[in-house]
Structures are given as C-alpha cells and as structure tokens.
Amino acid sequence: MIAEQQRLQDPSWKRWGSYVSDRQWGTVREDYSANGDAWNYTTHDMARSKAWRWGEEGIAGICDDKQLLCFSLALWNKRDIILKERLFGLNNQQGNHGEDVKEIYYYLDATPTHSYMKMLYKYPQLEFPYEWLIQENGRRSRQEPEFELIDTGIFDDDKYFDVFVEYAKAGTDDILIKITIHNRGKDAASLHVLPTVWFRNTWTWGRHDYKPTLYKNGDHAIRIDHERLEVSSLYFQGAGTMLFCDNETNNLRLYDHDDKQSFPKDGIGDYLIHGKKTVNTAMMGTKAAINYELSIPGGASHTLRLRLSDQHHPNAFDDFDAIFESLFAQRIAEADAFYADLQKDIPTDDEKLIFRQAIAGMLWNKQFYSYKVQQWLDGDPSLPTPPSERWQGRNNDWKQLNNEDIISVPDKWEFPWYAAWDLGFHCVTLGLVDPDFAKQQLQLLTEEWYMHPSGMLPAYEWSLGDANPPIHAGAVFRIFRMDAKAKGVKDYAFLESLFHKLLINFTWWVNRKDKEGNNIFEGGFLGLDNIGVFDRSAPLPEVVHAEQADGTSWMATYALNMLHISLELATYNKAYTGMATKFFEHFLYIAGAMASMGKNNTGLWDEEDEFFYDQVRVKNNQIIKLKVKSMVGLIPLFAVEVITRETLDNNPVFAERMNWFLRHRPDLALLVSRWYEEGKQDTHLLGLLGGHRMKRLLSHMLDETAFLSDYGIRSMSKEYAKHPYTININGAPMCVPYVPGDSDSAMFGGNSNWRGPVWMPMNFLLIESLRKYHFYYSDDFKIEYPTASGNFLTLKQVGNEIACRLLRIFQRNEEGKRPVLGSHPKFQNDPHFRDYILFHEFFHGDTGRGLGASHQTGWTGLIANLIIMKNQP
C-alpha cells in the first residue's frame, strides 16, 4: 500500500493540518453588534490588535484540530505601514462587487493527511497599496471590473518576493517547516520574515481559566507549555531573534481603554515597525515570533528551517539540513506516488497539474470552525453583556447549534465558514482522496448539535435558516459508492445512520416548503442568489406566492436519492423496502405536479416555449409564469435515476408494491417516462422528463446562442444580452438581463451572479444526468450537439464534450493562455505566474475568466472529478 494510503488509516495523522482561517475579521461569529453589521463590527484594521473569540487567522497557517496552538507566517518589507500577518481584502461595502481578497497567493500541493503541504504567497517589495485598493474599488460602479492588486502595477518590474511555505510531517506531532524566499527582482532587497506561533485565546472570556505559556528555551527554541498539547517546542535554525507578546486585545488602541496590557497582540508589529517597547524582554508570553532580517540579492533565494515538535532534540541542529532535505524529499516522493495512482488514466501533464492543484486547494481549505450560538447570544461572563436586540436578530432560533470541528469551507478568506450545499459538493471531490473525511463531513451536518430540531440543515452562518438546495442525500450516496469502490466493502452503518437523519430533513421540506400541499415546492433562495426577477430570499408580499421549478425539481431529485438509498439498504435489511416504496410514490407525485397538475391544471412546463419556468400566484389566484430561460429551467434534468432489472429482482416486495401503484395511477406512470419500455440493459427510467421533453430542453441547453458557452453551460440564456426579460407584477416593473461576468446589482451584496456565468457544480450535475440518461437509452439515442450544427452525439458523448469545455477554463489554449487567469499578461506569460491556477467561484460566460471568490471555492474542485470522468471508458 502507498505510504499516504497507510497514513490515512490512522486518524492521528490529521491532528495537525491547514486549519487556520485566512480571515476571522468580518465574520458573524465575531460580531456582537446590536444591528448585525458583522463587516464593520470587526475590520482588517482592527484584526492585528484584537484577540479573537472564536478562531484564528494567518498566512499559510497550520494548527492542531482543537486550534489550541497556531503557526503561520508574518512578513515586513520595511516599507509597509503594518506587519503582513494576514491577507488583506475589502469588506462587502468596500468592494464594487462585494467582499474580495486583494492578495496574490496559491495553494499548490497537499496530501489528505497533511503529511506534505505547499503554498505560495507573493509579497511586493514596494509599499503595499492598501488605501489605493480601497479608494479605487470604492470609486468604481458595479458595471466596472474589480480593481485588483495586479492592476496597481506593483509587480510590473518583478520587485516582489515569492515566499514558498512547505510543511512535512516527521510524525503525527512533529512538523518540519521550510520557508523559501525568492527575490524575483534584479536588485537586492531587504525583508523581515517572522514565523509566528501563538495560542488561541481561550482564557479571557471567563469560561476557562487555564492559560498556557510560550517561553525561550535556549538560543534556538521556544518552549510550548500547554496541558492538552503533545507539541512541546518550536526549534529554528539561523540568526533569528525571538520576540514575545500576548494574544490579548490592545484595548487602548481599539477602544481608548487603558487596561495596562503592556504586550498586546500587535506588540511585535509595533516593536518592529515603530520601535515601541511592546515585546516582553522576559522572553515569555502567549504569542511569539522569530524575526529574521534578510537581504536577498536579485534573482537569489534564502531558505529558513523550523521544526514544531513533540520530540526533545538536545542536538536539534546536528545534521539539520540533511534531515530536512531527506524528509522533504521522502514526503514529496510519497505525495507524487499517491497522486500518480489517482492520475494513471489522465493523459496529459497539464490535466494532471490542474487535477493536483484542485485537490490541493480542497485540502488547504479545511478550517477549525467554532460557533456556539447560545454562548454567542449570551455573551461571555468576563465581558460586557451583548445588546439585547441580538435575541431578535440573526440566528436567534438556532440556539442548539454547537459547532467546534474541522470543516471543509468554500474559501478560507471569502467564505471562512461552511455552507450546506457547498459542503455536499466538496465531499464528492474530497472523496477521491479521503472518503473517510468526506463521510465524516456529511455526518457532521446531521448531528443534533448542527441540525435544527425541526429537521433543517444549517445553511451558513450569515443566515443558518436559509434553504439551500437539498443535495445532501445525493452526496451521501455518491460517497457511499466511492468509499465502497476504494475499500472493497460497503459501509452500511454510515449509510443507515445518515438515512434516518435525511428522513427527518426530507419531512421538514415536505411540511415547510409545499405551502399548498400540491407537491409544487418553494424553497426561496436555494443558493441561486440573483437568478430570478426578485430577491427569492426575501418574504414575498402577502398577495404573491411563488411556485419554483428548481425547488420542485430539487425535491424530485431528493426523493430519487432517498429511493436509491432505501433500495441499497433493503439489500442489507429488508425492513427498508417500505421506505423505498414511500419515496417512489413521493417522486411520482412531484413529477405529476411538475408536468400537468397543480391548481387550475397548470404545471411548470411551458408547451409553447418547451421549457420549465417558475410561476407566482397573485390576487384572485391568477398565475403568472416568469418566463426567464435560466438554470432554474434546466434543474429538472437532475431528477433522473435508472433502476435495473437486477435491483427489482433483488427487491421483489418493492417491485410488487411499485407495480400495484403504477397500475392504479397509470396517469403518473405515463407522465414520468416510458416506464414499461425497458432500456437496452434491462433498465427502467425514473425521471421528470421523457424522451421528447428531454430533447427539447437539451436543444435550449446545447444552443451556443443560448446556454452553451465555449466554457460550459451558462446559468442564463445569452438571448437576454440584447433583449432583457421584463415583466410587471402588481404594478412593479422588473427586468432580468444577461450578465456574463460580475453582478451588476446589489442583490446579495453584489458578490455573486447567476445571470450568465458558468458555475461548476450545476454543470457537474448536468453531466451526471446525461450519463444516467445514456445508461438507459444507450448509444442508439443521439442528439444534435451543438444545436443546429448537424452533428449528432450520444448523451454520454455530449456530457464529455461539456466536461472538455469546462476544462478549457483552466487549460492552456492554442495561444498558450489559460482563460481562467484573465487578460493580464503577467498572469498569462510570466513563468512565475502562468502555471499557478486559481479555482474561482464562477466563470465569465463568454471568456471563461475566473470571477467571485478566487482561492479554491470548494465546489469548483469538481473539475478534478470531471477530469477523471471524461477519461474513463
């Protein structure tokens, strides 16, 4: 067995990892305001001086799984006005397209046990343009692009440092650290490098009195004294100077309150930059840094070596370099072997590079996440009582939520918190390298201390009660199958435990989101931000009631997922046969409603346009179809599963009950699919679309003047580029244009857009659905691709072609450029930029340029799955 696969059998190898957030300021957890203005209650300017209550932040940070001790990197180029301890970015009000990190950094490599990790931070040698970035983005409108750090010209003359940070574990609590700084400029340049270690502040709040200590232990070691940690020392090589302060708030700076705190959190920065006496000459505290003052010649590099260890090393520097180089070479070779096994069917080096960096980003974006809502609302015993308005404010009805775990997050700067439907997609990618972690993540959200007593899954910290698309069951079944394939044994205990929790959640959806009881669902927001004509997360006027094509389709998909899980469990325990029947019937009722039922016999399919639309009911029960050709109308394609003859033979009781139901409701059987016509491999199709409607919907989806982009399926038809969709509801005019890039509206803060860009998770589900349809229809069933081209392909081939278009986003094209990187020549041509890939939140519908959150938005990691999928026979 490959060494990394062996380590995966021992959970203690994951005790240390990249669990430090990229941003703690501006989060809901740290917001104790009366009005819930999280972005302004804590800011980037405050961050260097404020001890955080719920978590820590840093550059290239690592910590233990309880975040008792953290390690990260700080830098100072002798020109900046502050120490570079954290990544800078704009808050939601400052950015012309919402919050946005304004740094250049990349997650380059990682193994699932974090036995080896590598990242790159690019640090300018000139003064960092903090104010310019704030002012210029503040000046720009939503119709203009974001003003990025690269646009300031600060990298034009190569006057910057490439700072590579690598970690290699010698043991579960013995971590070797290598920091390599390259001066990319022509001239020598000075730099302070400050590897920093500190304890998360757990002692100030009046809940735990124990206070750990860091102190000098010889000329090249910091002793780490914590009752719950195995790690006991930080050893370092070279002429570094130890500096100590405390991880305590500088109340004098922030609140004009002198609490006589001599060595606060920002003490090291104030000492270094301003010469203040704010470091402890007694050489002890709860935060410490080793200050290396370097001058690096142009084009040269310098390497620093440190060791965070549970071992006592009396001769720590005997053969220090040899030990480091040997272990790093070994861990890199093991990482290469681990990925070589995964990539054996991937044909090109470029695809392998994209795959590996995608997985690296997924693994770096694990985060220690702590949020205990009851404590957060109460406040802490030793601090002032929070404003009473909070008891009627954000998340006040989620008092049971008690989170303190390592969780996969979408982006540790822009989204340093979990999101329910994002996490489901993350697990599908993480399952490629670590199915046990993927299973644990899916289990977490259904635990009693996450899940609401009503059965709702927590959405995300900004609004735990928002309804995200119910994809959890689909993710669970995918991971169950991936895990079984990897291990050769099925984990029925996992599947069964999740099924019971999902059953509660399914019931919540049925009881809360089907207002009229007619199997047409609302759902509201459903993760698609500004896709509709109005804000779907806001309450509608009393005279307006929404019936959503996507909400209903998601529930049909959910029912099919639960049906498949039930049938799988029935092979293990026949008691689940009845549940399979229940979900079979649920699906048929929803399918019938989608097709032709509902009040006034309307339904959500539009015969004239041959497309699915949302609709609203207004006064006098009048129905208005919202005829926007968007991803909402394609989501019905997701609701498809194939049942084999073998499955029915293995579950005869289910087959009998199913046939009884179909005999008594032939109307539903005919609406769903050609149920009585077996496919080529003795299969039956369960889907919202029969062959005709599927073809008509796909004709829209595969039309290059509508949904089909060079880079995947757009979230809205391009037909609205010249003629935006307009409608008048209750006297209010509304308009939806095609916007292929950043959002031009303030809806949801303007930081995300579903009116034209390409979104990886939706494309992934469409490709999956095409493969399922192909499994039923076989190679005999072909459709025109692209529409009006005269070229006909099988459904599987079409799915592969869409996957290839998505891959084009990241691949070098015939001009040697990667569309994801945009038009800046530095990104496209410079050898120190062009092969570092960012996995953005979404992508420009016409150019493929990366948009939104930029550093491994977790669901974009699905490109790794698609690379494997398209290369399978």
FENCORMO-V318649 format. One record per pair of residues at least 24 apart in sequence whose ideal C-beta (glycine too) atoms are under 6 Angstrom apart, sorted by the first residue. I is the first residue (numbers start at 1). J is the second residue. Records with the same first field share a line. If there is no record, write none. Layout:
# FENCORMO-V318649
I->J, J
This chain:
# FENCORMO-V318649
2->337, 338
3->334
4->111, 334, 338
7->113, 115
12->172
13->113, 172
14->113
15->64, 65, 172
16->62, 64, 175
17->114, 366
18->62, 364
19->63, 366, 367, 368, 406
20->56, 58, 61, 63, 70, 72
21->55, 57, 367, 412, 416
22->87, 412, 413
23->57, 413, 416
24->52, 55, 57
26->91
28->461, 462
29->54, 371
32->386
34->387, 389
36->393, 394
39->91, 92
46->254
47->86
48->266
49->250, 253, 254, 265, 266
50->249
51->201, 247, 248, 249, 265
54->370
55->370
56->200
57->86
59->121
60->119, 165
65->406
67->200, 368
68->226, 228, 229
69->199, 229
70->198
71->197, 308
72->196
73->165
74->194, 196
75->123
76->192
77->125, 191
78->190
79->127
80->127, 128
83->269
87->413
90->137
92->749
94->134
95->137
96->137, 140, 142
97->146, 742, 750, 751
98->749, 750, 751
99->414, 751
100->146
101->413
102->133, 149
104->149
106->836
107->360, 361, 364
108->360
109->360
110->360, 363, 364
111->335
112->433, 434
115->169, 331
116->168, 331, 335
117->167
118->166
119->165
120->164
121->163
122->160
123->161, 163
124->154, 160
125->159, 160, 189
126->154, 159
142->744, 750
143->744
150->824
155->826
158->184, 185
159->185
160->184
168->327, 328, 331
170->327
173->230, 231, 310
174->309, 310, 311
175->308
176->307, 324, 327
177->306
178->305
179->304
180->301, 303
181->302
182->301
183->296, 298, 300
185->298
186->298
187->298
188->295, 297, 298
190->295
191->294
192->293
193->292
194->289, 291
195->290, 306
196->289
197->234, 288
198->247, 287
199->286
201->247
205->380, 382
206->380, 381, 382
214->285, 288
215->284
216->242, 283
222->288
230->310
231->308, 310
232->310
233->309
234->308
235->307, 316
236->290, 306
237->305, 320
240->290, 292
241->291
242->290
243->268, 279, 289, 291
244->279, 280, 283, 284, 285, 288
245->279, 285, 287
246->285, 286
247->286, 287
345->871
346->867, 871
350->811
351->867
354->810
355->864, 867
357->837
358->839, 861, 863, 864
359->433, 864
361->839, 856
362->429, 430, 861
365->409, 412, 856
366->406, 408
367->409, 412
368->406
369->403, 407
370->404
371->403
372->402
373->398, 399, 401
374->399
395->464
398->464
402->449
408->441
410->857, 858
411->853, 855, 857
414->853
417->460, 461
419->460
420->457, 459, 468
421->468, 469, 471, 527
422->858, 859
424->471, 472, 475
425->761, 859
426->858
427->475, 479
428->478
429->861, 862, 864, 865
431->479, 482
435->482, 483, 486
438->479
439->479, 494
442->475, 476
446->501
454->508
455->504, 505, 507, 508
456->508
457->505
466->525
467->523, 524, 525
468->527
469->526, 527, 554
470->554, 558
473->502, 558, 561, 562
474->561
477->561, 564, 565
492->572
499->565
518->593, 598
519->589, 590, 593
520->547, 552, 593, 598
521->551, 552, 555
522->546, 548, 551
523->548, 551
526->550
528->754
529->748, 752, 754
530->745, 747, 754
531->630, 754
533->626, 734, 736
535->747
543->618, 619
544->616, 618
545->617
546->616
547->615
548->614
549->604, 612, 614, 632, 633
550->632, 635
552->594
553->635, 636, 639
555->590
556->587, 590, 639, 688
557->638, 639
559->583, 586, 587
560->587, 639, 641
564->641
567->647
570->651
571->650
577->653, 654
580->654
581->654, 657
584->658
585->661
588->668
591->672, 688
592->668, 671
594->688
595->671
610->696
612->636
628->725, 736
629->717
630->716
631->715, 762
634->701
636->688
637->769
638->765, 769
639->688
640->687, 769, 772
641->686
642->683, 772, 775, 776
643->684
644->683
645->682
679->776
680->778
683->776
685->776
698->783
699->787
702->785, 786, 787
703->787
704->786
708->786
709->758, 845
711->758, 805, 808, 809, 843, 848
712->758, 763, 805, 806
713->763, 766
714->756, 758, 845
715->754, 757, 759
716->755, 756
740->844, 845, 846
741->844, 851
742->851
752->852
756->845
757->842, 843, 845
758->843, 845
759->842
760->859, 860, 862
761->859
763->806
764->862
767->799, 802, 803
770->795, 798, 799
771->796, 799
800->870
803->866, 870
809->843, 848
810->837
819->848
820->850
822->849
